[in-house]
Amino acid sequence: MEVVERDIRNFQETIRNNSDYDFTDYSLTSLRRRLTKILMELDMDMDKLAGELRSDHDFLERIVKKLTVHTTELFRDPDIWKKIRTELLPTFREKSSIHIWHPGCSTGQEIFSMLMLLDDMDLLEKSNIYGSDINTDVIEIAREGRYKYHFNQSYLENFDRVLLNGSDNASGDQRKRWKKYFSIDETRDAIQMKDYLRNKPSYKKLDLVKDPNLFQVKFDFIVCRNVIIYFNNDLQNKVFNLFLENLNPGGTLLLGVHESILGPYSKKFLKRDPFYYKQPA
Ligand SMILES: C[S@@+](CC[C@H](N)C(=O)[O-])C[C@H]1O[C@@H](n2cnc3c(N)ncnc32)[C@H](O)[C@@H]1O
């Protein structure tokens, strides 16, 4: 079934008129892909889908949850995490407290990566971690910190690359360092994060399209990776403004490897790859 621009506009308008969500400024390419998948799965055309969205609010909530992409992994892009470890986190050593926000945290693997790294560097205790997403289902998974083992075996490889610095000389004990952070139950096909990590972050539902910073603090580090890639330029600029206003002076922003700040906000940050530092006003 071919989804044309008129279908996408119809879809955006129906969602806008029947809920608090607004996908007007999402990239058309990604909306087209998701909408095509949804219509095929439900075996509906756009008019039927629009009718259901208007008449059934629970259905609308379910469709919104299907619209966004939740792919994530532990220490995704390990080389970036190595730079967080060697270049950024050491600059936080002298601070009495550290505030880190992960907008678009999905199911939490990015947050657990940060928690483990902070623990490994003895910075966990004074750190405050905030996670948010538009989708409450993924936040629930992040809170539970329980993942399928068979999907995530590569986690251990990433873990070794970042926390053991990929060392081939690491001892057997060092190689088992992950045991401090999570347990693996192969028969139940589960990886379970330890409670002291699970209970550390504060989570909130937060829609970057319309919500302000709901955490009532300013941040030293905002990690927003693989989220703005789904937004058009206008929405990206709006989100950069939100981040700028809520970073402490000199605070740092990290985007995904395929994301960057172009346009007016590029002047407001100093880029030292891969980090963006908030410039003084
Ligand atoms: C691909 S995941 C990225 C997960 C993680 N940051 C990473 O890079 O591994 C994108 C996440 O952004 C969330 N998202 C999409 N639109 C959003 C919005 N308007 N406000 C907040 N989160 C949003 C999705 O629900 C999804 O969990």
The ligand as a Gaussian input file, in Angstrom:
#p B3LYP/6-31G(d) Opt

LIG

0 1
 C       15.826000       5.385000      18.592000
 S       15.321000       5.705000      20.229000
 C       16.833000       6.317000      20.917000
 C       17.173000       5.657000      22.215000
 C       18.520000       6.056000      22.822000
 N       18.586000       7.490000      23.022000
 C       19.673000       5.581000      21.965000
 O       20.244000       6.345000      21.191000
 O       20.015000       4.385000      22.051000
 C       14.331000       7.173000      20.039000
 C       13.452000       7.458000      21.255000
 O       12.950000       8.791000      21.123000
 C       11.621000       8.804000      21.612000
 N       10.899000       9.965000      21.066000
 C       10.407000      10.146000      19.821000
 N        9.743000      11.310000      19.725000
 C        9.836000      11.898000      20.952000
 C        9.345000      13.109000      21.497000
 N        8.612000      13.969000      20.774000
 N        9.610000      13.396000      22.786000
 C       10.340000      12.534000      23.541000
 N       10.824000      11.364000      23.097000
 C       10.574000      11.041000      21.809000
 C       11.040000       7.471000      21.149000
 O        9.899000       7.104000      21.902000
 C       12.244000       6.536000      21.327000
 O       12.201000       5.875000      22.564000

